[in-house]
Amino acid sequence: MQDLMSMLNALRRPQLLIRAARHGAQEYRRDRHLQRLLGYGTLPRPSAAIMRLMDLERTLNDQRQEDDAGYSLTRHLDILIAMMGEAQLLRAAHATPTT
């Protein structure tokens, strides 16, 4: 998990994009959002979902940087929201009880 979290923390994206994604992540619902992005069927574990989402996001970020006409800001934001939501689930699953 630590490698995955380090990879997420190493991402550098425009501040406005990140702020919008953080705001959207508050309303993230895995069953609804993740299926729309990754396809319907059995949902992957959060770590596997993050890896798939990172691949999709990397492609979108390349399109953004190249001013590609096919770039979709909405899809990019949806992917970032899902990445943040899945990261929260992953952290919660690996949290140790404090009792």
Residue pairs with C-beta under 8 A, 6 or more apart in sequence:
1 47
1 90
1 94
4 47
4 50
4 51
4 90
5 87
5 90
5 91
7 54
8 50
8 54
8 83
8 87
11 57
13 61
13 80
17 76
17 77
17 80
18 80
20 77
21 77
21 80
21 81
21 83
21 84
22 84
24 77
24 78
24 80
24 81
24 84
25 81
25 84
25 85
25 88
28 81
28 82
28 84
28 85
28 88
30 43
30 85
30 86
30 89
31 43
33 78
33 81
33 82
33 85
34 43
34 49
34 82
34 85
34 86
35 41
35 43
36 78
37 53
37 56
37 78
37 79
37 82
38 44
38 49
38 52
38 53
43 49
44 52
46 86
46 87
46 89
46 90
46 93
47 90
49 82
49 86
50 83
50 86
50 87
50 90
53 79
53 82
53 83
53 86
54 83
56 79
57 76
57 79
57 80
57 83
60 71
60 72
60 75
60 76
60 79
61 76
62 68
63 70
63 71
64 71
64 73
64 76
